[in-house]
Amino acid sequence: MHKKLTFTTLETLLQERFKEGFLSLKDLPQPSTFKDMDRATARIVDAIKNKEKITIIGDYDVDGVTSTTLMKLFFDEIEYPVEWIIPNRFRDGYGLSINIIPRILGTDLAITVDNGISAVYAAKLCKEEGIDLIITDHHLLAPEVPEAYAIIDQKQEACEFPYSDVCGAQIAWYLIASLKNALNVKINMMDYMELVSIAIIADMMPLQHINRAMVIAGTKALSKSTKPAIKVYLEHSQKSILNSEDIAFFLAPILNSAGRMEDASFAVDFLASKNIYDARVRLERLIDFNTARKATEQDITQKAMLQVDHNDEVIVVVGEAWHEGVVGIVAARVARACEKPCIVLTQNEEGFLKGSGRSFGECDLFGIVDGCREHLEKFGGHQAAIGLSLQKKSLEAFKMQVQKNFAKGEYIKEIVDPDIVGDLHFSNISFDLTTLVKKYEPYGQGNLRPKFISTNVEILQADSMGKEGEHLRFLFAQDGIVMQGVKFKSKEVFQAGQKVTLTYTVNENHFRGNVNLQLMIDKITV
């Protein structure tokens, strides 16, 4: 049973999410609080003074793409030539690796962004080739850490930066801020905050503490951006402002699709576009990638669901030649559908398995799989998102070990949706309520939009809408109070007169100058 919710109890619940209160940009810690930040900054300044060759090595997700773009834009702004590489997911694999070394020979200083903390062997090769290596990363540290000139990663024990949940682009932004001070150059750090806000949301960082402050500042800056890429995206989406949900559900997947389907350098090219014409052409290419990604993802999700063993606590499915670029999204879809952590692996022609895993709630998938390293060739990630590879002969032993490790963790499946904040009567739904909810925006990871439940609700009307009837529109009544509602991507059938329980969020619907309250339906239980 959920507690009855009032305006006051909701405000208390939302306040509890922000124990430090609402932080602003003035609360940002200094760059030097990062371990090795000053050392890395001094080495880059020396490289610039001595006209050394610098190469940036990024990653193929949104965080890696934006981190790479930030560094490229900074060096462009101070008019110092650098090279940049984003490893190809299919040919090169993840981050700084043995496959990248031949491409950086002749480099004096290599700087990783959003990767590198697990690149032990590649770092050794850099040293042998006389390449100084600066690693900037935000991922968890493996038992063995690479040998590098400097490592900036807030998860290092000796690091005094007070927030552990920050993304690669935030660390790149901090490095730029440190370089700005050391070089005494005049650049506007807010121009860089635009891209940082996209990365924080796309990389699912908790929207609390400094992350919230950076996202609010960055999304405000996006609406006034002079970057051709941002102007063209706003034009395409027919929006004048972007909120966190616009970024999470629309812009981020488009940026991600280049790396998933072909090569992430297309996304960097788009974000770094110098003019509107180039930006338009490059956006069209990304949209094409995203359309292909959706179709491929849907096909593989259907195949993966057929393989699910519902007796397993951690789902592991394997497909032959499944598209490597979408296995992470498929893992998330299967995990959501089955309410269990899921690992999706694709097998190549040599019988080698590579894939991704996703989990939700309290389950620490990184911790579970970390205890299986003896069966793995490569492994890395976060609590809720991992990447891994292994030999086919190790698969059965790995699957058994994963189930054992899950059992040791004593994870309790949440029967009740943890996002539901309480039982809300229709009489308490008002513009005062939505004003309160807006006060705690932006919503996303770590600060989920409050979800409500209402019981003993009557369906007055249920109609399909959309080009293919893929959405539902409702009129609901509870004790004589009528509310409109919509449920997206649902083919369920409901009848007028049915008594139901609703799970939903409340939205202000702006249409032709009018504003009305609307329930965004998550679940209907008859």
C-alpha positions in Angstrom: 0.0 0.0 0.0 1.2 3.5 -0.8 0.9 6.4 1.6 -1.8 9.0 0.8 0.0 12.0 -0.7 -0.7 15.6 0.0 1.0 18.7 -1.4 3.1 19.1 1.8 4.2 15.4 1.9 5.2 15.6 -1.7 7.3 18.7 -1.1 9.1 17.0 1.8 9.8 13.9 -0.3 11.3 16.0 -3.1 13.4 18.1 -0.6 14.9 15.0 0.8 16.6 14.3 -2.5 18.7 17.4 -2.1 20.4 17.2 1.3 22.9 19.9 0.2 20.1 22.1 -1.1 20.2 23.4 -4.7 23.8 24.0 -5.7 24.8 26.6 -8.3 27.9 27.1 -10.5 29.6 29.1 -7.7 29.6 25.8 -5.7 31.7 24.0 -8.2 35.0 22.7 -6.7 38.3 24.0 -8.0 40.0 22.0 -10.8 43.0 21.4 -8.6 40.9 19.2 -6.2 41.3 16.4 -8.8 44.4 14.3 -8.2 47.0 15.0 -11.0 45.0 17.9 -12.5 47.9 20.4 -11.9 50.5 17.9 -13.1 48.5 17.2 -16.3 47.9 20.9 -16.9 51.6 21.7 -16.6 52.5 18.9 -19.0 50.0 20.2 -21.6 51.2 23.8 -21.2 54.8 22.6 -21.8 53.7 20.6 -24.9 52.0 23.8 -26.3 55.1 25.9 -25.6 57.4 23.4 -27.2 55.1 22.8 -30.2 54.8 19.1 -29.4 52.3 16.8 -31.2 49.2 16.2 -29.1 46.6 13.6 -29.9 43.2 13.3 -28.1 41.7 9.8 -27.8 38.0 9.6 -27.1 35.2 7.0 -26.9 32.2 6.3 -29.2 29.3 7.0 -26.8 27.8 10.5 -26.2 30.0 11.2 -23.3 33.1 10.3 -25.3 31.9 12.2 -28.4 31.2 15.4 -26.4 34.5 15.1 -24.4 36.4 14.8 -27.6 34.5 17.7 -29.2 35.2 19.9 -26.1 38.9 19.3 -26.3 38.9 19.9 -30.1 37.0 23.1 -29.7 39.3 24.3 -27.0 42.5 23.7 -28.9 40.8 25.3 -32.0 40.0 28.3 -29.9 43.5 28.8 -28.7 44.7 28.0 -32.3 46.9 25.1 -31.4 46.7 22.1 -33.8 45.9 18.7 -32.3 44.8 15.4 -33.8 41.8 13.5 -32.4 40.8 9.8 -32.7 37.6 8.1 -31.7 38.2 4.3 -31.8 35.8 2.5 -34.1 33.6 0.2 -32.1 33.9 -2.6 -34.6 37.5 -2.3 -35.9 39.3 -0.9 -32.9 37.3 -1.8 -29.8 36.9 0.4 -26.8 39.1 3.4 -25.9 42.9 3.4 -25.9 43.9 -0.1 -26.9 46.7 -1.9 -28.8 44.7 -1.3 -32.0 45.1 2.5 -31.6 48.8 2.6 -30.9 49.9 2.4 -34.6 47.7 5.5 -35.3 49.4 7.6 -32.6 53.0 6.8 -33.3 54.9 10.1 -33.6 52.7 11.7 -30.9 54.5 13.4 -28.1 51.5 13.6 -25.7 48.4 11.5 -25.8 45.3 12.6 -23.8 42.4 10.2 -23.3 38.9 11.5 -22.5 36.2 9.3 -21.1 38.5 6.2 -21.3 41.9 4.9 -20.4 41.6 3.8 -16.8 41.6 0.1 -17.9 44.2 0.5 -20.7 47.1 -1.2 -18.8 48.8 -2.8 -21.8 48.2 0.1 -24.2 49.7 2.5 -21.6 52.8 0.3 -21.5 53.1 0.5 -25.3 52.8 4.3 -25.1 55.7 4.4 -22.7 57.8 2.1 -24.9 57.1 4.4 -27.9 58.1 7.5 -25.9 54.6 8.9 -25.8 53.6 10.7 -22.6 50.1 9.7 -21.6 47.5 11.7 -19.7 44.4 9.7 -18.8 41.2 11.5 -18.0 38.4 9.1 -17.2 35.5 8.7 -14.7 35.0 4.9 -14.7 35.7 2.6 -11.8 39.3 1.5 -11.4 40.4 -2.1 -12.0 42.8 -3.9 -9.6 45.7 -2.9 -11.9 45.9 0.8 -12.9 47.8 1.9 -16.1 51.2 3.6 -15.8 50.7 7.1 -17.1 52.2 10.6 -16.7 49.0 11.7 -15.0 45.6 10.1 -14.2 42.6 12.3 -13.6 39.8 10.1 -12.4 37.6 11.1 -9.4 37.3 7.5 -8.4 41.0 7.3 -7.4 41.4 6.9 -3.6 43.8 9.8 -3.4 41.5 12.2 -5.3 40.0 15.0 -3.2 37.3 15.9 -5.7 34.1 15.6 -3.6 31.7 14.1 -6.1 32.2 10.5 -7.4 29.3 10.5 -9.9 30.6 12.8 -12.7 31.1 12.0 -16.4 34.0 12.2 -18.8 32.9 15.5 -20.3 32.8 17.1 -16.9 36.4 16.1 -16.3 37.3 17.4 -19.8 35.6 20.7 -18.9 37.5 20.9 -15.7 40.8 20.2 -17.6 39.9 23.0 -20.0 39.2 25.4 -17.1 42.6 24.5 -15.6 44.3 25.1 -18.9 42.5 28.4 -19.4 43.9 29.6 -16.0 47.4 28.2 -16.6 47.6 29.7 -20.2 45.9 32.9 -19.1 43.6 32.8 -22.1 40.2 34.5 -22.4 37.6 31.9 -23.3 33.9 31.6 -22.2 33.5 28.4 -20.2 29.7 28.6 -20.6 30.2 27.8 -24.3 31.6 24.5 -23.3 29.0 23.9 -20.6 26.4 23.4 -23.4 28.0 20.1 -24.5 28.7 19.1 -20.9 25.0 19.2 -20.0 24.2 16.8 -22.9 26.9 14.3 -21.7 25.7 14.4 -18.0 22.2 13.5 -19.1 23.2 11.0 -21.8 25.7 9.2 -19.5 22.9 8.9 -16.9 24.8 10.8 -14.1 22.6 11.5 -11.1 20.9 15.0 -11.5 21.9 16.1 -8.1 24.7 18.2 -6.5 26.9 19.9 -9.1 25.5 17.8 -11.9 22.1 19.6 -11.5 23.8 23.0 -11.5 25.8 22.2 -14.6 22.8 20.8 -16.5 20.6 23.8 -15.6 23.3 26.2 -16.8 24.2 24.1 -19.8 20.6 23.6 -21.1 19.9 27.3 -20.6 23.0 28.1 -22.7 21.9 25.6 -25.4 18.8 27.7 -26.2 21.0 30.7 -26.9 23.8 28.6 -28.5 25.8 30.0 -31.5 27.1 26.5 -32.4 25.7 25.6 -35.9 25.1 22.0 -34.7 22.8 23.1 -31.8 21.0 25.7 -33.9 20.3 23.1 -36.6 19.1 20.6 -34.1 16.7 23.1 -32.5 15.5 23.9 -36.1 15.0 20.2 -36.8 13.2 19.5 -33.5 11.1 22.7 -33.9 12.0 23.8 -30.4 13.4 27.0 -28.9 14.6 25.3 -25.7 15.8 21.8 -24.8 15.0 20.2 -21.5 16.6 17.1 -19.9 14.0 14.8 -21.4 14.5 16.2 -24.9 18.2 15.4 -24.6 17.8 12.0 -23.0 15.1 10.7 -25.4 15.8 12.5 -28.7 19.2 14.2 -29.1 21.4 11.7 -27.2 20.2 8.7 -29.2 20.9 10.6 -32.5 24.4 11.4 -31.3 24.9 7.8 -30.1 23.7 6.2 -33.3 26.9 7.1 -35.3 29.1 5.1 -33.1 26.5 2.3 -32.8 26.0 1.9 -36.5 29.2 3.1 -38.2 31.7 5.5 -36.7 31.3 8.0 -33.8 33.6 10.5 -35.6 30.5 11.5 -37.6 29.0 12.8 -34.4 32.1 14.8 -33.5 32.1 16.3 -37.0 28.4 17.3 -36.5 28.9 18.9 -33.1 32.1 20.8 -34.3 30.4 22.0 -37.5 31.7 25.4 -38.5 28.6 26.4 -40.5 24.8 25.8 -40.8 25.1 24.0 -44.2 27.6 21.4 -43.0 25.6 21.0 -39.7 22.4 20.3 -41.7 24.0 17.7 -43.9 25.7 16.0 -41.0 22.5 15.9 -38.9 20.7 14.2 -41.7 23.4 11.5 -41.8 23.0 11.0 -38.0 19.2 10.8 -38.3 19.7 8.1 -41.0 22.0 6.2 -38.6 19.4 6.5 -35.8 16.5 5.2 -38.1 18.7 2.1 -39.0 19.6 1.7 -35.3 15.9 1.5 -34.2 15.0 -1.2 -36.8 18.1 -3.3 -35.9 17.5 -2.9 -32.2 13.8 -4.0 -32.5 14.8 -7.1 -34.5 17.5 -8.2 -32.0 15.3 -7.5 -29.0 12.6 -9.9 -30.4 15.3 -12.6 -30.9 16.8 -12.0 -27.5 13.4 -12.3 -25.7 12.9 -15.8 -27.3 16.1 -16.9 -25.6 15.3 -15.7 -22.0 15.5 -18.3 -19.3 13.1 -16.9 -16.7 14.6 -19.2 -14.0 17.9 -17.3 -14.1 18.3 -14.3 -11.9 20.8 -12.7 -14.3 19.7 -13.1 -17.9 22.5 -14.0 -20.4 21.6 -14.3 -24.1 23.8 -14.9 -27.0 23.2 -14.3 -30.8 25.3 -15.0 -33.8 26.5 -11.9 -35.6 24.0 -9.6 -33.7 24.9 -6.0 -34.4 27.5 -5.0 -31.8 26.4 -1.4 -31.8 22.9 -2.1 -30.3 23.5 -4.9 -27.8 23.6 -2.4 -24.9 20.2 -1.0 -25.7 18.8 -4.5 -26.2 20.2 -5.5 -22.8 18.3 -2.5 -21.3 15.1 -3.4 -23.1 15.2 -7.1 -22.0 16.2 -6.1 -18.4 13.2 -3.7 -18.2 10.8 -6.3 -19.7 12.0 -9.1 -17.4 12.8 -6.9 -14.4 16.2 -8.7 -14.0 19.7 -7.7 -14.9 20.6 -8.8 -18.5 23.8 -9.4 -20.5 23.5 -9.6 -24.3 26.5 -11.1 -26.2 27.1 -11.3 -29.9 29.3 -14.1 -31.4 31.7 -13.3 -34.3 33.0 -15.7 -37.0 35.9 -16.8 -34.8 33.5 -17.8 -31.9 34.5 -14.8 -29.8 31.8 -13.2 -27.6 31.4 -9.5 -27.0 28.6 -7.6 -25.4 27.0 -5.4 -22.8 25.0 -5.7 -19.7 22.4 -3.5 -18.0 20.7 -3.5 -14.6 18.2 -1.3 -12.7 17.5 -0.5 -9.1 19.9 -1.7 -6.4 21.5 -4.5 -8.4 25.3 -3.9 -8.8 25.9 -5.6 -12.1 29.5 -4.4 -12.2 30.1 -6.1 -8.8 28.5 -9.3 -9.9 30.5 -9.6 -13.1 33.7 -8.3 -11.5 33.8 -11.6 -9.6 34.0 -13.4 -12.9 37.1 -11.8 -14.3 38.9 -15.2 -14.6 36.4 -16.1 -17.4 36.7 -12.8 -19.2 39.1 -11.3 -21.8 38.0 -7.6 -21.2 35.6 -6.0 -18.7 34.7 -2.5 -17.5 31.8 -0.2 -16.7 29.6 1.1 -14.0 27.2 -0.4 -11.4 24.3 -0.4 -13.9 26.1 -0.7 -17.3 29.0 -3.0 -18.3 30.9 -4.0 -21.4 32.7 -7.4 -21.6 34.2 -10.0 -23.9 35.1 -13.6 -23.5 36.0 -16.8 -25.4 33.0 -19.1 -26.3 34.5 -21.9 -24.3 34.2 -19.8 -21.1 30.5 -19.0 -21.6 28.9 -21.8 -19.5 31.3 -21.3 -16.6 30.7 -17.5 -16.8 26.9 -18.0 -16.7 27.1 -20.2 -13.7 29.4 -17.8 -11.8 27.2 -14.9 -12.6 24.2 -16.6 -11.0 26.3 -17.6 -7.9 27.5 -14.0 -7.5 24.0 -12.6 -7.8 22.8 -15.0 -5.0 25.8 -13.9 -2.8 24.7 -10.3 -3.2 21.3 -11.1 -1.7 19.5 -8.6 -4.0 15.8 -8.3 -3.2 13.5 -7.8 -6.2 11.5 -4.7 -5.7 7.8 -5.7 -6.0 6.7 -2.1 -5.8 7.8 0.4 -8.4 10.3 2.5 -6.4 9.6 5.6 -8.5 6.1 5.9 -7.1 6.1 8.6 -4.4 2.5 8.0 -3.1 -1.2 7.6 -3.7 -2.6 10.9 -5.2 -6.3 11.6 -5.3 -7.5 13.5 -8.4 -8.6 16.3 -6.1 -5.0 17.1 -5.3 -4.0 17.4 -9.0 -3.6 21.1 -9.8 -1.3 23.7 -11.3 0.1 24.2 -7.8 1.2 20.6 -7.9 2.9 20.9 -11.4 4.5 24.2 -10.2 6.0 22.3 -7.2 7.2 19.5 -9.5 8.8 21.9 -11.9 10.8 23.5 -9.0 12.8 20.3 -8.6 13.6 19.9 -12.4 15.7 18.8 -14.2 14.5 15.2 -13.8 16.5 12.1 -14.8 18.9 9.6 -13.2 19.1 10.1 -9.4 16.2 12.6 -9.5 13.4 10.8 -11.2 10.2 12.6 -12.1 7.7 11.9 -9.3 5.3 9.1 -10.3 1.9 8.8 -8.7 -0.7 6.1 -8.2 -4.5 6.6 -8.1 -6.9 3.8 -7.2 -10.6 3.2 -8.0 -10.4 5.3 -11.2 -13.1 4.8 -13.8 -12.3 4.9 -17.5 -14.9 7.2 -19.2 -13.3 7.1 -22.7 -10.4 5.3 -24.4 -9.4 6.0 -28.0 -6.4 5.2 -30.1 -4.4 8.0 -31.7 -1.2 8.5 -33.8 -0.6 7.6 -37.4 -0.8 3.9 -36.8 -3.0 4.0 -33.7 0.0 3.2 -31.6 -0.9 5.6 -28.7 -4.0 5.8 -26.4 -6.0 8.8 -25.2 -8.3 8.6 -22.2 -10.8 10.4 -20.0 -10.7 9.2 -16.4 -12.9 10.0 -13.4 -12.3 9.6 -9.7 -15.1 10.6 -7.3 -16.6 12.9 -9.9 -13.3 14.6 -10.9 -12.4 14.1 -14.5 -8.8 14.1 -15.9 -7.4 13.6 -19.4 -4.6 11.1 -19.9 -2.4 9.6 -22.6 -0.4 6.4 -22.9 2.3 6.2 -25.5 3.3 3.1 -27.5 0.5 0.8 -26.3 -1.8 -1.5 -28.2 -3.7 -2.5 -25.0 -7.5 -2.5 -25.2 -9.6 -0.8 -22.5 -13.4 -0.3 -22.2 -15.4 2.6 -20.9 -16.7 1.8 -17.4 -13.7 -0.3 -16.3 -12.4 0.5 -12.8 -8.6 0.7 -12.8 -5.5 1.7 -10.8 -3.3 4.2 -12.6 0.5 4.8 -12.4 1.4 8.2 -14.0 3.2 11.5 -14.0 1.4 14.8 -14.3 2.1 17.1 -17.2 1.1 20.6 -18.4 0.0 20.2 -22.0 0.5 23.5 -24.0 -1.6 23.5 -27.2 -2.7 26.5 -29.3 -2.3 28.9 -26.5 -4.2 26.8 -23.9 -2.7 24.9 -21.0 -4.4 21.9 -19.4 -3.3 19.2 -17.0 -2.7 15.8 -18.4 -1.8 12.4 -16.9 1.1 10.7 -18.6 0.2 7.1 -18.0 2.9 4.6 -17.2 0.7 1.6 -16.2 -3.0 0.7 -16.0 -4.0 -2.2 -13.8 -7.6 -3.5 -14.2 
